[in-house]
Amino acid sequence: MRIGILSNLQAGGDGVLVARVLDRLAKYPDIVHVETEHSRVAPDAMRELAEAGVEILVVNGGDGTLQRSLTEVLCATSPFTRPPLIAPLRTGRTCMSALDIGSARDPVGALDRLVSLAASGRAESAVVDRAVLHLALEPDGIDHYGTFFGAGVIHRAILLAHRLFPKEKGQGVLGSGLVTAGLITRALFGKTDHILDPDLVDVALDGEQLAERQFQLLIATTLRRLFLRMRPFWGTGPGGLHFTALAPGTLRHPLTVAHILTGRSPQRADADPRYVSRNVEEIRLRMDCGATLDGELFDPMPGRTARLRSDRRVRFLSTR
């Protein structure tokens, strides 16, 4: 199977891990390789890889690079007649999606394994079939594919991490973990600030309008776990989107927080409309607050609408 690599030279802040993969390519001259520095050149990069007959697309970058790659592969104008197998490497700052899909910690070792699988005809044995999140954002005109969506506090927490920590070191799992821990601590003690202020969002899940309209947390994902192995969704149902929303005042007890982070239903959550966690096929939101898709930030905008669906599946490759 023909392997192609899309490398984001800016991934990880300093690009050190990306560079290690690039150095390894000297061993594999038959691999098609395209380097990018900006997302705006992604369509041209994908066209080059598609014209080369790439069947395994290796994404050498972070969550944002994978999101852009998924969008170009699955969009209506995709240059691929058939979506390739996609193998994300852990060369970005957080790599939440790659970790959940099953990418080895060492990206060079992961590349070696992919080459071995392709050469021996065993790639199918490593396939991980997953739904992806399809986001349509209006009036932005955004139509993107990814794995994680957050609104309100998630958007503001990412901005806080960007302000507090250096790009090369602290804006990955470390920075995200410290910011998350700090915000949870403040919520436990009932302290509020600009970041923890609740947001007014109209939510419809598979056509059902929620009565609750104020939320302190609102996320949707197709991943099974987030960074630091958090699983803040306990809902049931066959839908491909894990949706969790928490109203103000729900994070006031340590046991409740522990249950939420580990995917267990908080006590009395079933009878309390302030706790919402379901697996659904479609989510419709109307909101004024900011939002994020796999780290790409969308600033607040009055009356913005978001439609999230799990209408496409992708065959990823695990390198574990």
C-alpha positions as CSV (number, residue, x, y, z in Angstrom):
1,M,0.0,0.0,0.0
2,R,1.3,3.4,-0.9
3,I,2.2,5.6,2.2
4,G,2.1,9.3,2.2
5,I,3.0,11.7,5.0
6,L,1.6,15.2,5.7
7,S,4.0,17.0,8.0
8,N,3.1,20.2,9.9
9,L,6.5,21.9,10.5
10,Q,4.9,24.0,13.3
11,A,3.5,21.1,15.3
12,G,4.5,20.9,18.9
13,G,5.6,24.5,19.0
14,D,9.2,23.8,18.2
15,G,8.7,21.0,15.7
16,V,11.3,18.7,17.3
17,L,9.2,15.5,17.1
18,V,8.1,16.4,13.6
19,A,11.8,16.8,12.6
20,R,12.6,13.3,14.0
21,V,10.1,11.8,11.7
22,L,11.5,13.8,8.7
23,D,15.0,12.5,9.5
24,R,13.7,8.9,9.5
25,L,12.3,9.4,6.0
26,A,15.8,9.0,4.6
27,K,15.3,5.3,5.2
28,Y,12.1,5.2,3.2
29,P,12.7,7.0,-0.1
30,D,9.5,5.6,-1.6
31,I,7.2,7.4,0.9
32,V,5.5,10.4,-0.6
33,H,6.0,13.4,1.7
34,V,4.5,16.9,1.8
35,E,5.5,19.6,4.3
36,T,3.2,22.4,5.4
37,E,3.5,25.4,7.7
38,H,0.0,26.8,7.4
39,S,-3.5,25.2,7.3
40,R,-4.4,27.3,4.2
41,V,-2.1,25.1,2.0
42,A,-3.7,21.8,3.2
43,P,-5.9,21.5,0.1
44,D,-2.9,21.7,-2.2
45,A,-1.0,19.2,0.0
46,M,-3.9,16.7,0.0
47,R,-4.2,17.0,-3.8
48,E,-0.5,16.1,-4.2
49,L,-0.9,13.1,-1.9
50,A,-4.1,11.9,-3.7
51,E,-2.5,12.3,-7.1
52,A,0.4,10.1,-5.9
53,G,-2.0,7.3,-5.1
54,V,-1.6,7.4,-1.4
55,E,-3.6,4.7,0.4
56,I,-2.2,5.3,3.9
57,L,-2.1,8.9,5.0
58,V,0.3,9.5,7.9
59,V,-0.5,12.8,9.8
60,N,2.8,14.1,11.3
61,G,1.4,16.7,13.6
62,G,-1.0,17.4,16.4
63,D,-4.8,17.5,16.9
64,G,-5.2,20.5,14.7
65,T,-3.2,18.9,11.8
66,L,-5.4,15.8,12.1
67,Q,-8.6,17.9,12.1
68,R,-7.5,19.7,8.9
69,S,-6.6,16.4,7.3
70,L,-9.9,14.8,8.1
71,T,-11.7,17.9,6.7
72,E,-9.8,17.7,3.4
73,V,-10.3,14.0,3.1
74,L,-14.0,13.9,3.9
75,C,-15.2,17.2,2.4
76,A,-17.3,17.3,-0.8
77,T,-14.3,18.6,-2.8
78,S,-11.9,15.9,-1.5
79,P,-9.3,14.9,-4.1
80,F,-9.4,11.3,-2.9
81,T,-11.9,9.1,-4.7
82,R,-11.7,6.8,-1.7
83,P,-10.7,7.9,1.8
84,P,-7.3,6.6,2.7
85,L,-6.4,4.8,6.0
86,I,-5.3,7.6,8.4
87,A,-2.5,7.1,10.8
88,P,-1.9,10.0,13.2
89,L,1.5,10.4,14.9
90,R,2.0,11.9,18.3
91,T,4.1,14.9,17.3
92,G,1.9,17.8,18.4
93,R,1.4,19.4,21.8
94,T,-1.6,17.4,23.1
95,C,-2.3,14.7,20.5
96,M,-5.5,13.7,22.3
97,S,-7.0,12.1,19.2
98,A,-3.9,10.1,18.3
99,L,-3.5,8.8,21.8
100,D,-7.2,7.6,21.9
101,I,-6.9,6.0,18.4
102,G,-3.8,4.1,19.4
103,S,-0.7,5.8,18.3
104,A,2.6,4.8,19.9
105,R,4.4,7.3,22.1
106,D,7.5,7.2,19.9
107,P,6.5,8.7,16.4
108,V,9.6,7.2,14.7
109,G,8.8,3.7,16.0
110,A,5.2,4.3,14.9
111,L,6.3,5.1,11.4
112,D,8.5,2.0,11.3
113,R,5.5,-0.1,12.3
114,L,3.3,1.4,9.6
115,V,5.9,0.7,7.0
116,S,6.1,-2.9,8.2
117,L,2.4,-3.3,8.2
118,A,2.0,-1.9,4.7
119,A,4.9,-4.0,3.3
120,S,3.6,-7.3,4.8
121,G,0.0,-6.7,3.8
122,R,-1.1,-6.6,7.4
123,A,-2.5,-3.1,7.6
124,E,-6.1,-4.3,8.0
125,S,-5.1,-6.0,11.3
126,A,-4.4,-2.5,12.8
127,V,-7.5,-0.7,11.6
128,V,-9.5,1.2,14.2
129,D,-13.0,2.1,12.8
130,R,-14.3,5.3,14.4
131,A,-17.0,7.9,13.9
132,V,-15.8,11.5,13.4
133,L,-17.5,14.7,14.4
134,H,-18.9,16.8,11.6
135,L,-19.3,20.5,12.6
136,A,-21.2,23.1,10.6
137,L,-20.9,26.5,12.1
138,E,-22.9,29.5,10.9
139,P,-22.7,32.3,10.0
140,D,-18.9,31.4,10.0
141,G,-19.4,29.2,7.0
142,I,-17.4,26.5,8.7
143,D,-17.9,22.9,7.6
144,H,-15.1,20.8,9.3
145,Y,-14.5,17.3,10.5
146,G,-12.7,16.5,13.8
147,T,-13.0,14.6,17.1
148,F,-13.6,17.1,19.9
149,F,-15.9,20.2,20.3
150,G,-16.1,22.5,23.3
151,A,-18.0,25.7,23.9
152,G,-17.8,28.5,26.4
153,V,-15.5,27.6,29.3
154,I,-13.5,25.2,27.1
155,H,-12.7,28.0,24.6
156,R,-11.7,30.4,27.4
157,A,-9.6,27.8,29.2
158,I,-7.6,27.2,26.0
159,L,-6.9,30.9,25.7
160,L,-5.9,30.9,29.4
161,A,-3.4,28.1,28.8
162,H,-2.0,30.0,25.8
163,R,-1.4,33.1,28.0
164,L,0.1,31.3,30.9
165,F,2.4,28.8,29.4
166,P,5.2,28.9,26.7
167,K,4.2,27.6,23.3
168,E,7.0,25.0,23.2
169,K,6.4,23.4,26.6
170,G,3.3,24.3,28.5
171,Q,0.5,24.3,25.9
172,G,0.2,20.6,25.7
173,V,-1.0,18.1,28.3
174,L,0.9,19.8,31.1
175,G,-0.6,23.2,30.6
176,S,-4.1,21.8,29.9
177,G,-3.9,19.6,33.0
178,L,-2.8,22.5,35.3
179,V,-5.5,24.8,33.9
180,T,-8.2,22.1,34.3
181,A,-7.1,21.3,37.9
182,G,-7.2,25.0,38.8
183,L,-10.7,25.6,37.3
184,I,-12.1,22.5,39.0
185,T,-10.7,23.6,42.3
186,R,-12.3,27.0,41.9
187,A,-15.6,25.4,41.0
188,L,-15.5,23.2,44.0
189,F,-15.2,26.2,46.3
190,G,-17.9,28.0,44.4
191,K,-15.6,30.7,43.1
192,T,-16.5,32.3,39.8
193,D,-14.6,34.4,37.3
194,H,-14.7,35.3,33.6
195,I,-13.6,31.8,32.6
196,L,-16.1,29.9,34.8
197,D,-19.1,32.1,34.1
198,P,-22.0,30.1,32.7
199,D,-23.0,30.5,29.1
200,L,-26.5,30.7,27.7
201,V,-26.9,28.0,25.1
202,D,-30.0,26.5,23.5
203,V,-29.4,22.8,23.0
204,A,-31.3,20.2,21.0
205,L,-30.2,16.6,21.1
206,D,-31.6,14.5,18.3
207,G,-34.4,17.0,17.9
208,E,-35.2,17.2,21.7
209,Q,-34.9,20.6,23.1
210,L,-33.3,20.8,26.6
211,A,-35.1,22.8,29.3
212,E,-31.8,23.9,30.9
213,R,-30.1,26.8,29.1
214,Q,-27.2,27.8,31.3
215,F,-24.1,25.7,31.2
216,Q,-20.7,25.8,32.9
217,L,-19.4,23.0,30.7
218,L,-20.4,21.8,27.3
219,I,-18.5,19.3,25.2
220,A,-19.1,16.7,22.4
221,T,-16.6,14.2,21.1
222,T,-16.3,10.9,19.2
223,L,-13.2,10.0,21.4
224,R,-13.4,7.4,24.1
225,R,-11.2,9.3,26.4
226,L,-9.6,12.8,26.6
227,F,-6.2,13.9,27.8
228,L,-5.0,12.5,31.1
229,R,-7.4,9.6,30.5
230,M,-10.5,11.7,31.5
231,R,-13.9,10.4,30.4
232,P,-16.4,13.1,31.3
233,F,-19.3,11.3,29.7
234,W,-21.5,8.6,31.2
235,G,-24.6,8.7,29.0
236,T,-26.0,5.7,27.1
237,G,-27.5,5.3,23.7
238,P,-26.3,4.2,20.3
239,G,-25.3,7.6,19.0
240,G,-21.8,8.3,17.8
241,L,-21.4,11.6,19.7
242,H,-20.7,11.6,23.4
243,F,-22.3,14.8,24.7
244,T,-22.0,16.2,28.2
245,A,-23.3,19.5,29.6
246,L,-23.2,20.7,33.2
247,A,-25.2,23.6,34.6
248,P,-23.8,26.0,37.3
249,G,-23.5,24.5,40.7
250,T,-22.9,20.9,39.6
251,L,-19.2,20.8,40.4
252,R,-19.4,21.6,44.1
253,H,-18.6,18.1,45.6
254,P,-15.3,16.2,45.1
255,L,-17.1,12.8,44.7
256,T,-19.3,14.3,42.0
257,V,-16.2,15.6,40.2
258,A,-14.5,12.2,40.5
259,H,-17.5,10.4,39.1
260,I,-17.7,12.8,36.1
261,L,-14.0,12.6,35.2
262,T,-14.0,8.8,35.2
263,G,-17.2,8.3,33.2
264,R,-19.5,7.4,36.1
265,S,-23.0,8.9,36.6
266,P,-23.0,11.4,39.5
267,Q,-25.5,10.6,42.3
268,R,-29.0,11.6,41.5
269,A,-27.9,12.8,38.0
270,D,-30.8,10.9,36.3
271,A,-33.3,13.0,38.2
272,D,-31.5,16.3,38.0
273,P,-31.7,18.2,34.6
274,R,-28.6,20.1,35.5
275,Y,-26.5,17.0,34.5
276,V,-26.8,16.0,30.9
277,S,-24.8,13.2,29.3
278,R,-26.0,11.3,26.2
279,N,-24.8,9.5,23.1
280,V,-26.6,11.1,20.2
281,E,-26.4,11.4,16.4
282,E,-27.1,15.1,16.1
283,I,-26.6,18.2,18.3
284,R,-27.9,21.7,17.5
285,L,-26.7,24.7,19.4
286,R,-27.5,28.3,19.4
287,M,-25.0,30.4,21.4
288,D,-23.1,33.6,21.7
289,C,-19.9,32.2,23.4
290,G,-16.7,31.0,21.7
291,A,-16.1,27.5,20.6
292,T,-13.3,25.1,19.6
293,L,-12.8,22.1,17.4
294,D,-9.7,20.2,18.2
295,G,-7.9,23.3,19.3
296,E,-9.0,25.6,16.5
297,L,-10.6,28.6,18.2
298,F,-13.8,30.4,17.1
299,D,-14.3,33.7,18.9
300,P,-17.6,34.6,20.5
301,M,-20.3,35.7,18.1
302,P,-23.9,36.6,18.9
303,G,-26.5,34.2,17.5
304,R,-24.1,31.6,16.2
305,T,-25.5,28.2,15.4
306,A,-23.6,24.9,15.4
307,R,-24.8,21.6,14.0
308,L,-22.8,18.6,15.1
309,R,-23.3,15.1,13.6
310,S,-21.5,11.8,13.5
311,D,-22.5,11.0,9.9
312,R,-19.1,9.7,8.7
313,R,-16.7,7.0,9.8
314,V,-13.0,6.8,9.2
315,R,-10.6,3.8,9.2
316,F,-7.7,4.9,11.3
317,L,-4.5,2.8,11.9
318,S,-3.2,2.0,15.3
319,T,0.6,1.7,15.8
320,R,0.6,0.3,19.3
